[in-house]
Amino acid sequence: MCDLYFVFFIVFIAFVFEFINGFHDAANSIATIVATGVLKPLTAVLWAAFFNFIAFMVFHLSVANTFGVGLVNPTEITPYVIFSALSGAIIFNLITWYFGIPASSSHALIGGLMGAVLAQSGWHNLEWLGLGKTFVAILISPALGILLSITLVKLLRAVFKEKRKHFDRHFQLFSSALLSLGHGGNDAQKTMGIIALLLLSSGLISDFHVPFWVMMSCSVVMGIGTLAGGWRIVKTVGEKITKLTPETGAAAETGSAFVLFIATYLGIPVSTTHIVTGSVTGVGLQQGWKAVNWQVLKRITISWMLTIPCSGFFAAGFIWVHSAFFV
């Protein structure tokens, strides 16, 4: 059994990542509802934090299981590999947050885990079936967000017609709650899986499972992170991609929530950031091609392409430093 103090330290680092995940990805839950004026910023983050927190009581831990044993060979995982993976993801998250770029905390953690395992023990310890499903989801989920949001805008306009304005504001409260619930369900489970993998690799549990204290603590920390707000990214998602109304905001949130619910049910770790950005783009396209700020989307897309390799490189760097100076 490894040094318990080091294990506790890595659990703390995992909570730091979860907190950053909360405020970095809070934009996904609140950007549209703040941009449309349905809720004030403080009320919006309280609303989102509550549904982020209760998500662990709604969803099965299929994403946590995928993250724990479906992406890499768990027998090759050491506590330092997990520390390196988390550190690489945190560094990338902080860089993108500073520049107000809505990159994916989920993919940063996947990249960090891949980079650490590659540097530690090689390609053959990556689980390509699980990674393949994740990479396919990277491509499909934003496209689904676009299609669903376009469809929902048309549906709302056809069904409610002149009564839309009053309905849209109430419906956006509901859709924002669904999105926050989906975000908490998919994103919080990734850190749960990482901590459970840490406990397994350090000999503190004999088989892979997520203890209740891990479920509860990750949910609390993500909720607190959401309360901190990610205002740089909120502005990018809510204002810079396209102009939103309560109607289009509700459509974007509902489409995003639907994709998240399906992915969580299937145990696929997806990016809330990618899905919401796709959905917001979709409702913008309803107003015409010129209604979307393609320069902002170009910058966001480049950051998406860099997320996994950059996070992986940072994580691998920690492994190389450890190998060079401490082994």
KAPE-V447411 format. One record per helix or strand. SS is the DSSP state (2 for helix, 1 for strand). FROM is the first residue (numbers start at 1). LEN is the number of residues. If there is no record, write none. Layout:
ss:SS from:FROM len:LEN
ss:SS from:FROM len:LEN
This chain:
ss:2 from:4 len:21
ss:2 from:26 len:10
ss:2 from:41 len:17
ss:2 from:62 len:9
ss:1 from:72 len:1
ss:2 from:74 len:3
ss:2 from:79 len:20
ss:2 from:105 len:17
ss:2 from:123 len:3
ss:1 from:126 len:1
ss:2 from:128 len:74
ss:2 from:212 len:17
ss:2 from:231 len:10
ss:2 from:246 len:21
ss:2 from:272 len:14
ss:2 from:289 len:3
ss:2 from:294 len:32
